[in-house]
Structure formats: structure tokens, C-alpha cells
Amino acid sequence: MVETRVASATQEVLIGDNGFTVLIGERINPSGKKKLAAALKAGDMDVVRNEALSQVEAGADILDVNVVTSGVDEISLLPRVVEKITESVQVPLSIDINNPKALKAALEVYDGKPIVNSVTGGEASLNTILPLVKEYDTAVIGLTMDDNGIPKESEKRLEIAGKIIERAETFGIPREDIIIDCLALTVGADYHAALATIEAIKKVRDQLGVNQTMGASNISFGLPDRDIINHAFLAIAIQGGVTCPTVDVAKVRPAVLATDLLLGRDRFAQRFLRDYNRRKRQEK
């Protein structure tokens, strides 16, 4: 598998199957978060800063940044948020926006090599997002969906992933800069949904050899005890080929560290034990 490099001005993160699982913190996203949405509308950067700090303290290696909510000007707001976060923490960012003008504005102020989240297999997305990825030398997340939506079949998702990679390479974007997301759908609506995603993850790993992310919490939408479902699914997905899931880090990090330990990625359980001791100190 290829190794993907992302960086802030001061910190580099390498993503690959030979190291530990890299965690992308998902919480700077106003969807379903009234306090954050209100702060973004008001231009209050303190809430954003505090969320960034808390995620890094919880162990996030990269932070996803999304400002999409009603009543905000994404083009002016997103670069301000990116600047505030990079002033507050050292970890690299994943810039989560489908507005090309807002994305370009954010990339203009970012010092380092971020992830662009995301491009799809749809022609409009490929032709507007990939040129920016090339221009600013970023990594990019490719979603296995196209103009027809998210296919249920794992083979179709593999096909879309391959199309994204092939098109990116025609722009001069190297394969190692492409991270695929096979898109988890809720098992509450389709009890085969998790199996289809896992099958797609394994096929992308074996046939395309690129790094993969996933929003693990989607799998449990509408069900009780969501954390239990999410942790179980995440462990299976990591074993299948996901190398940098997008997650609520404070909730899932112990389970991810345990997964890495069981997969032989944590020599003498050093990372697991350090995190255990950190959590115990915080509980006192």
C-alpha cells in the first residue's frame, strides 16, 4: 500500500498500513451541533478553537473542518476558521467543503499539505475539485459515489474508486495522494449495508492499494447503543483496509488502539498502555 503524507506548517502525518491507524477528528462540523452552528453564524472563533484543542488532546492526528450551515458565507468564513485552527493546534487539516470557491479560499491561507474532503465520481466534481488538488498539491478523499448516488454493490464502489484514481492521475495527482472512502450506510435501513462496505474496502485495498478513510458513525444511524455498533464496525473496517477513519476521537480512540494492538501494530502494547494511563489520570 502507498503512503500518504499530509502536513501542517510544523507537523507531518504519514498514513499507511505499516503504521498505526491515523485518526481524523470529525467534530468541527455544524451538522447536528447547534452551539457550533450558532458560533459560526456569529463569527465566534472561540468555540471552534476549543473544539480543535479538545480533539487534539483526545488524540486526533488530523482535524476535519466543515463550516457548512445555513446563513453563513462559506467563502469568507472557511479561510478564517482554517487560520484560527492552525493558530491553535499543530496537526494537519482535512478541509471539508464542496464549494470550489470556498475551498480555494481556504487553500490559499493554509501553510502545509492538507487533505481536500472531497471529490466524487461525478463529472462536475472531478472537473472542479481535482484541478485545485493539483494546483495546491494536496491529498484528496475520493467518495465512492457518482451522479447516480451511492451504489449498494461493492464492485460498483470499486469501479468508482478506480475512476477517481485514474482521473486524478491524468491531472498529475499521484496515487499516494488519493484516499478512498467506501461510504458506510446505516444497517438500520439495510442489514447488508455493513457487509457491502467491508467488501468494498477489501477490494480497494487489494486491487488499488490506496489509503482509506470512513465516517464510522453512519453505520449506526437510527439505532440505539450506537457507540457499541460503531466500535465493532470500526475494528472490522480497520482490519479490512481503513487506515485513517474520520471519527469522534474521544469516543473511539481506546477501541482503535486496542484494534491496532491486536493487529500487531503496537509493540509491547506501548501506545495502548500510554493512553490507558492518560485516561486514568484524567479521571482523578
CORCORKA-V106508 format. One record per pair of residues at least 6 apart in sequence whose C-alpha atoms are under 7 Angstrom apart, sorted by the first residue. I is the first residue (numbers start at 0). J is the second residue. If there is no record, write none. Layout:
I/J, I/J
This chain:
0/15, 0/16, 0/208, 0/209, 1/15, 1/175, 1/208, 1/209, 2/13, 2/14, 2/15, 2/175, 3/13, 3/14, 3/15, 3/175, 3/176, 4/12, 4/13, 4/14, 5/11, 5/12, 5/13, 5/91, 5/112, 5/113, 5/114, 5/138, 6/12, 6/91, 6/111, 6/112, 6/113, 7/89, 7/90, 7/91, 7/110, 7/111, 7/112, 8/110, 8/111, 9/89, 10/89, 10/90, 10/91, 14/21, 14/242, 14/243, 15/210, 15/242, 16/242, 18/264, 19/259, 19/264, 20/242, 20/243, 20/259, 21/60, 21/242, 21/243, 22/59, 22/60, 22/61, 22/243, 22/244, 22/245, 22/246, 22/248, 23/59, 23/60, 23/61, 23/62, 23/63, 23/243, 23/244, 23/245, 23/246, 24/54, 24/59, 24/61, 24/62, 24/63, 24/245, 24/246, 24/247, 24/248, 25/62, 25/63, 25/245, 25/246, 25/247, 26/247, 27/47, 27/50, 27/63, 27/64, 27/65, 28/64, 28/65, 28/66, 29/35, 29/36, 29/66, 29/67, 29/68, 35/46, 36/68, 38/46, 40/70, 40/71, 44/80, 44/83, 48/83, 48/84, 48/87, 51/84, 52/88, 54/248, 54/249, 57/248, 57/249, 58/248, 59/248, 60/90, 61/90, 61/91, 61/92, 61/93, 62/91, 62/92, 62/93, 63/92, 63/93, 63/94, 63/95, 64/92, 64/93, 64/94, 64/95, 65/94, 65/95, 65/96, 66/73, 66/77, 67/73, 73/101, 74/100, 74/101, 74/104, 77/101, 77/105, 78/104, 78/105, 78/108, 81/105, 82/108, 91/113, 92/113, 92/114, 93/113, 93/114, 93/115, 93/116, 94/114, 94/115, 94/116, 95/115, 95/116, 95/117, 96/102, 96/116, 97/117, 99/127, 99/128, 103/131, 106/135, 112/136, 112/137, 113/137, 113/138, 114/137, 114/138, 114/139, 115/137, 115/138, 115/139, 115/140, 116/139, 116/140, 117/139, 117/140, 117/141, 117/142, 118/124, 118/125, 118/128, 118/140, 118/141, 118/142, 119/125, 119/141, 119/142, 119/143, 119/144, 119/145, 120/143, 120/144, 120/145, 120/159, 120/162, 120/163, 121/145, 121/146, 129/167, 130/170, 132/138, 132/139, 133/170, 133/171, 133/172, 138/176, 138/177, 139/176, 139/177, 139/178, 140/177, 140/178, 140/179, 140/180, 141/160, 141/163, 141/177, 141/178, 141/179, 141/180, 142/179, 142/180, 142/181, 142/182, 143/149, 143/156, 143/159, 143/160, 143/180, 143/181, 143/182, 144/150, 144/159, 150/156, 151/195, 152/195, 153/195, 153/196, 153/198, 153/199, 154/199, 156/181, 156/199, 157/199, 157/202, 157/203, 160/179, 164/174, 164/177, 168/174, 175/209, 177/209, 178/209, 178/210, 178/211, 178/212, 179/210, 179/211, 179/212, 180/211, 180/212, 180/213, 181/196, 181/199, 181/200, 181/213, 182/196, 182/213, 183/193, 183/196, 183/214, 183/215, 183/217, 183/218, 184/192, 184/217, 184/218, 185/192, 185/217, 185/218, 185/219, 185/220, 186/192, 186/193, 186/218, 186/219, 187/219, 187/220, 187/221, 187/222, 193/218, 197/236, 197/239, 200/239, 200/240, 201/239, 201/240, 204/240, 210/241, 210/242, 211/240, 211/241, 211/242, 211/243, 212/241, 212/242, 212/243, 212/244, 212/245, 213/244, 213/245, 214/244, 214/245, 214/246, 215/229, 215/233, 215/245, 215/246, 216/229, 218/229, 219/225, 219/228, 219/229, 230/251, 230/254, 234/255, 234/258, 256/271, 257/271, 259/265, 260/268
